[in-house]
Amino acid sequence: MQKSINILNKKARFQYEILDKYTAGIVLTGTEIKSIRNSRASITESFCEFNENGELFVINMTIEEYIYGTYYNHKPKAERKLLLNKRELKKLNKEVQNTGLTIIPLRLFINEKGYAKLDIALAKGKKLYDKRESIKDRDNKRNLDRIKKNFK
């Protein structure tokens, strides 16, 4: 049995307010999927954009070069096409164009069939005071859990 790959974008939930989630496939080459299976990828600073043909691409996603790849190796920061239904693409494109929202990747994983998938989200950027509020809520929850633990 192969180990499960689950690469997260931990900064996303702190910097953005998540409105809607989708799961998209990714178009990859052979050395790219091999690097992902070795957990040699990062989606921390990446985002998604539409091109002029209405196709969705993930930008700034880093997949390190495969160590056993020869001259067939890929570029680490190349744009990679995302695969979604036409209806989903139109809806996302309309939301991004009209309301100025952003599409960000949340999680890169390999499903049961062995295909690489990317969980993406339609998100709105948080203001500084929203981030402070998130930190305060997290601290309060931690303190509450600590108090509950002491009484058990």
Protein Blocks (a to p, Z undefined) as FASTA:
>chain_A
ZZddddddfklmmmpccfbdcdddddddfklmmmmmnopacfklgccdddfkopacdehi
acdddfkbcfkbccfkbccdddddfklmmmmmmmmmmnopacddfbdcddfkopacdddd
ddddddfklmmmmmmmmmmmmmmmmmmmmmZZ
